[in-house]
């Protein structure tokens, strides 16, 4: 199993996990998952290799993006109950897979094979650049894919440089990198994704094997993207040719129709000019009539305004009279209420006095009997 099986669009990542399910689990894009795989490979290829805890600790410390992704902040406030356990399973599988691949890649030839691949790739790029028959879209994709390949391959001859860091930085941090979903921004990655201890500590053989792993990845990605670009270019070219043929046929029919109509238009042009002159005279007469109508309307508007003002004055006067009448009614009601209160008080006073007198007389009669 090659490296591209780990980072393809449907790569098997631990049990039922693929890059698509990783996208749903962590809330990140497929291209960012590919970056994560490259980061894990870089830490595993360090000398001495990082442990499981060290690898994921360094990744979280060097990139706030992955720290937030593993914490579930990219998914929102609500997380599934098994979110953290699933993330740990995926991390474990990525780490174990990178360790297994390291052992397999170390057995491959390193020196002459890599040099031959680089030279073959350079010759392929030069031949392709001289080929003017390929569509521009295919050339652009090839150039974008081969530039980081050549830059990363040149670092093999410099022992003091870090091939993995140079390759990953050039490949993934380039703002012009494109994937299936379009341009891929790279603000989430730190300036250097591999640990600083990787530089200067890897031997020449290890550097060559890292380059070979990167070459395998680039080769698969290059083939997939070039084939996709070719297919898309062919499809777009066919559609464009069909559209152009349809447009050309429509233009021919339209041109014939226009030529037929042109002769008729020339004949009717003189008649239209005469009709236009008559229409202008008619419009002049209508303009005069309209001016007189506007004057009449202005007089009517003035009369209506005067009547409106008079009506408003009458309404104001009626409102004033109504308010006066309402005030008088309220005053009369208040007076009646006051009179009723006085009469009630007087009646109560008289009744009280009468009852007192009756009680007094009754008591006197009772005393007289005794």
Phi, psi and omega in degrees: 000125183272175183295329182293342175290341178277335190235011175290171183295341178233040182292143178278114183238086173072101176066240181265011184279136168232176178297332178290318178289329173298321176300317178290327183287310186266340182083019179248171183278165179295323180294325177291328175294322176297320176299320180298319179298318179295321178298316180297317179299318180299319179289324180291327181279358177293151180246114355287156182295148178285148175284176180301310181295318180296319182301308184285333175293316179294321178296316179294324180286325183277346182219111176296333180299313182287330176298317178291323180296315180290336177276352178085014182285340179282344181271340185115182185288335184261122181240149175294158183297325183262022184300308185293325178292322178293320178297318179295322177297317179295317178300317180297317181293317179300317181294312181298321180294320178295321178296318180294320180293325179300316180296324180287320183288334181292339180276350182279157176292149190240310192286289186293325182297314180296317180297318179295321178296319180297314180296319178297319179295320178296316178297321179297319180293317180296317178296320181291324179294330178280349181273113182268000183277341182284148177297155181296325181297320179293318179298317183296318179296319180295318180296318180296328181279327186274337179301305178297332178297313181293319181297316180292327181288331180290339181287350180294328185278354182249104185295334186278350181266163181256103184299317183295315181294317180298315181296314182293320180295319182287325185280315190263337182268355180289130182289346183266001180294138179235149175228191183300328183271002181108195181301138183251111176290151182234038179284345185280339185272145175287167181304324179228116186278335179271151181298152181294333182291346180290328183289129175079358183250353182262131179290171182298320181295318179296321178297318179297319180292324175298317179297322179295320177297317178295324179296320178299315179298313182295322181298314180294316180296318181298313181298315182296316183288321178295317179296318178297318179295320178296314179300314179297319180295317178298316180297315180295323179295316178298315178297320180295318178295319178297317179296318180296319178296318178296317180296320180297316178297318178296321179294321178296315178298319180294321180295317178298316179297321179293322178296320178293322181287334184296318180296319178293325179294322179298321180291321183276352183296317181296316178298322179294324178295317177297316179297327179294319178298316178296322179295322179297318177298317179297321179294324178297317178295319178296326178295319178296314179299322180294322178297316179295321178296323178295322177297315178299317179297323178297319177296317179297321179296320179296318179297317180296323178295318179297315179297323179295318178296318179297318179296320178296321178296318178297319179296321178296317180296319179296322178296319179297316179297319180297319179295320178297316180296318178297322178295317179297318179298319179295319180296318180296318179297318178298321179295318179296317179298320180295318179296318179298320179297317180296315180298319180296319179295319180294318180297318179296323179294317180295316180297320179298317180294319180295316179297321179297317180296316180298318179295320180296313180297320179297321179292321179297315181296321179295322179291324181294329180290323179283000000 
